[in-house]
Amino acid sequence: MIDYKLINPDKDETILFVHGLASNLNSFNRCIQHFKDDYRILALSMRGHGNSPKTGFGDIKDYSVSEMANDVQEILRHLKIDSFHYVGHSMGGIIGYDLINRRPEYFKTFTACGSPAYVRIPQWIALAGTSPLVRIPENVLEKIGGQFISRYSGKTPGSRKILRDEVVPFINWDVMRNCLVNLSNISYLDAIKDITVPFFLIHGQYDIYNIYIKPILRIMQGRETFRYEYMKGAGHNAHLDYPDKFNTLLEEFITINK
């Protein structure tokens, strides 16, 4: 079973936090602190991330979006939680697309931050592009790759510090490669079309996935249950770059849609 953090198990309403690629449940610590007095909080570290064990034989297929959605469902069954406000960052939002397609009745609201719903990159290109994560010695990856992630994925000093101290030390580079290959070929546009619960898409100004957000906006445009926030100055990790603003926006959205 994957690692999780459960706070206030006796509260009535749950916020479920699911992190992005190469990250872990610690990336939502500022969100957890903001909401923990009023909600049951469930934060997960996906398979091979944080303190969660690697799965199977480490094959690429073991780290598909659907397999990780299975892990989320397993935790929910274990904790007997069948209703929540879902908050997913990047890969975590994509896992949410898979899960809401299966069990829409679980979702009270759905917030995705920097989460594309459609990416089509041929597998051979994805494998070739991620091959350095297999060929380069792990100690070199930890130094160079870790520095790159903390320096360029964060757009503010605070986010860079969190990435450096709470994310990078836990990265499993093999798992990261397997996830990247799977995330290079996804299509959840039909799931997006079928979303009926309140849906909040948050997107940073400097997010590297800018072009992949447009199909979601075209589908959801004009729907009363859809909200879109373009966070100026933020990058792909908007929740880390400007946590106070992110938490305020999220609180407003959840409160309005209780």
C-alpha positions in Angstrom: 0.0 0.0 0.0 1.3 3.5 -0.8 2.3 6.0 1.9 -0.4 8.5 3.0 -1.0 11.1 5.6 -4.4 11.3 7.3 -5.4 14.3 9.5 -8.6 14.8 11.4 -10.2 11.4 10.5 -13.4 12.3 12.3 -14.2 15.4 10.2 -17.1 15.2 7.8 -15.6 16.6 4.6 -12.3 15.4 3.0 -9.8 17.1 0.9 -7.7 14.7 -1.1 -4.3 15.9 -2.3 -2.4 14.0 -5.0 1.0 15.3 -6.0 2.8 15.6 -9.4 5.6 13.6 -11.0 8.8 13.1 -9.0 7.2 14.8 -6.0 5.5 13.4 -2.8 2.9 14.3 -0.2 5.3 16.9 1.4 4.7 19.2 -1.5 1.2 19.9 -0.2 2.4 20.8 3.4 1.4 24.5 3.0 -2.0 23.4 1.8 -2.4 20.9 4.6 -1.6 23.6 7.2 -4.1 25.9 5.7 -7.0 23.5 5.6 -6.3 21.1 8.5 -8.5 22.8 11.1 -11.7 22.5 9.1 -11.4 19.3 6.9 -10.3 15.7 7.0 -7.0 15.8 5.1 -5.7 12.9 3.0 -2.4 13.3 1.2 -0.8 10.6 -0.8 2.7 9.7 -2.1 2.2 7.7 -5.3 4.0 4.4 -6.0 7.7 4.9 -6.2 7.4 8.4 -4.9 8.3 9.7 -1.4 8.2 6.9 1.1 5.9 4.7 -1.1 7.6 1.5 -2.3 8.3 0.7 -6.0 5.8 -1.7 -7.5 6.2 -4.9 -9.5 9.4 -5.3 -11.4 9.8 -1.7 -12.2 8.5 -2.0 -15.7 7.1 1.0 -17.5 3.6 -0.5 -17.5 3.7 -0.6 -13.7 3.6 3.2 -13.6 0.7 3.9 -15.9 -1.9 6.5 -14.9 -4.5 3.8 -14.5 -2.3 1.8 -12.1 -1.8 4.8 -10.0 -5.5 5.5 -10.0 -5.9 2.0 -8.7 -3.6 2.8 -5.8 -5.8 5.8 -4.9 -8.9 3.7 -5.0 -7.2 1.1 -2.7 -6.4 3.8 -0.1 -10.0 5.2 -0.3 -11.4 1.7 0.3 -9.0 1.1 3.1 -10.0 4.3 4.9 -13.7 4.0 3.9 -13.8 7.4 2.2 -16.2 7.8 -0.7 -16.6 11.5 -1.0 -14.0 14.2 -1.3 -12.7 17.5 -2.8 -10.0 16.3 -5.1 -6.9 18.5 -5.6 -4.2 17.2 -8.0 -1.0 18.8 -9.2 0.3 17.9 -12.7 0.4 14.1 -12.7 -1.9 14.1 -9.7 -4.6 15.9 -11.7 -4.2 13.4 -14.6 -4.7 10.6 -12.1 -7.9 12.5 -11.1 -9.1 12.5 -14.7 -8.8 8.7 -14.7 -10.5 8.4 -11.3 -13.4 10.7 -12.1 -14.0 8.8 -15.3 -14.5 5.6 -13.2 -16.1 7.0 -10.0 -17.6 10.5 -10.6 -19.9 10.1 -7.5 -16.8 10.3 -5.3 -16.0 13.9 -6.3 -17.6 16.9 -4.6 -15.2 19.2 -6.5 -12.2 18.7 -8.7 -9.2 21.0 -8.8 -6.3 20.4 -11.2 -3.2 22.5 -11.3 -1.0 22.3 -14.4 -2.6 19.0 -15.5 -2.9 18.4 -19.2 -5.6 16.0 -20.4 -4.2 15.2 -23.9 -0.6 14.4 -24.8 0.5 12.4 -27.8 4.3 11.8 -28.1 5.4 8.5 -29.9 6.8 6.1 -27.4 10.1 5.7 -29.1 10.6 9.5 -28.8 9.6 9.3 -25.1 12.0 6.4 -24.5 14.9 8.1 -26.3 14.2 11.4 -24.6 14.2 9.9 -21.1 17.1 7.5 -21.6 19.6 9.7 -19.7 17.6 8.9 -16.6 18.7 5.3 -17.0 22.2 5.8 -18.4 23.6 8.5 -16.2 24.9 7.3 -12.8 22.4 8.0 -10.0 24.8 10.1 -7.9 25.2 12.4 -10.9 21.5 12.6 -11.5 21.0 13.4 -7.8 23.4 16.4 -8.1 22.7 17.8 -11.6 19.1 16.7 -12.0 18.2 17.7 -8.5 19.7 21.2 -9.0 17.9 21.6 -12.3 14.5 20.7 -10.8 14.8 22.9 -7.7 16.2 25.8 -9.7 14.0 25.8 -12.7 10.8 24.2 -11.6 10.3 26.7 -8.8 9.8 30.4 -9.7 10.2 31.8 -6.2 12.8 31.3 -3.5 10.2 29.6 -1.3 9.2 27.0 -3.9 12.9 26.3 -4.8 13.6 25.6 -1.1 10.7 23.2 -0.8 11.7 21.4 -4.0 15.3 21.2 -2.8 14.6 20.1 0.7 11.4 18.1 0.5 11.1 16.8 -3.0 14.4 16.2 -4.7 15.9 14.0 -1.9 13.1 11.5 -2.4 13.2 11.2 -6.2 13.6 7.7 -7.7 15.0 8.4 -11.2 13.9 5.0 -12.7 10.3 5.6 -11.5 10.5 9.2 -12.9 11.5 7.8 -16.3 8.7 5.2 -16.3 6.1 7.8 -15.4 7.3 10.2 -18.0 7.0 7.6 -20.7 3.4 6.9 -19.7 2.5 10.5 -19.3 3.7 11.2 -22.9 0.7 9.3 -24.3 -2.5 10.2 -22.5 -6.0 11.1 -23.7 -8.6 12.1 -21.1 -10.6 14.6 -23.2 -13.7 12.4 -23.1 -13.4 12.3 -19.3 -13.2 16.1 -19.3 -16.3 16.4 -21.4 -18.2 14.2 -18.9 -17.3 16.2 -15.8 -20.4 17.5 -14.1 -19.0 18.4 -10.7 -17.5 21.9 -10.1 -14.1 21.8 -11.9 -11.3 24.3 -11.1 -8.3 24.5 -13.5 -5.3 26.5 -12.2 -2.5 27.3 -14.5 0.8 29.1 -14.0 2.0 31.8 -16.4 5.3 30.1 -17.0 4.0 26.5 -16.9 5.9 24.3 -19.3 2.6 22.6 -20.3 1.0 25.8 -21.7 0.0 24.3 -25.0 -1.6 21.2 -23.4 -4.1 23.2 -21.4 -5.9 24.7 -24.4 -8.0 21.6 -25.3 -9.4 21.6 -21.7 -10.4 25.3 -22.0 -12.1 24.7 -25.3 -14.2 21.9 -23.9 -15.1 23.6 -20.6 -15.7 27.1 -22.0 -19.0 28.6 -21.0 -19.9 25.9 -18.4 -21.2 27.4 -15.2 -19.5 24.7 -13.1 -16.0 25.5 -14.5 -13.5 28.0 -13.2 -10.1 28.9 -14.6 -7.3 30.8 -12.9 -4.2 32.0 -14.7 -1.7 32.7 -12.0 0.7 35.4 -13.1 4.3 34.8 -12.2 3.8 31.2 -11.3 5.3 28.2 -13.1 4.3 24.6 -13.2 4.3 24.4 -9.4 1.9 27.2 -8.7 0.9 25.8 -5.3 4.6 26.1 -4.3 5.4 29.4 -6.0 2.5 31.3 -4.4 1.0 29.1 -1.7 -1.1 31.8 0.0 -2.8 32.8 -3.2 -3.3 29.2 -4.2 -4.8 28.3 -0.8 -7.1 31.4 -0.9 -8.4 30.5 -4.4 -8.9 26.8 -3.4 -10.7 27.7 -0.2 -13.0 30.1 -2.1 -13.8 27.4 -4.7 -14.5 24.7 -2.2 -16.5 26.9 0.1 -18.8 28.1 -2.7 -19.3 24.5 -3.9 -19.9 22.7 -0.6 
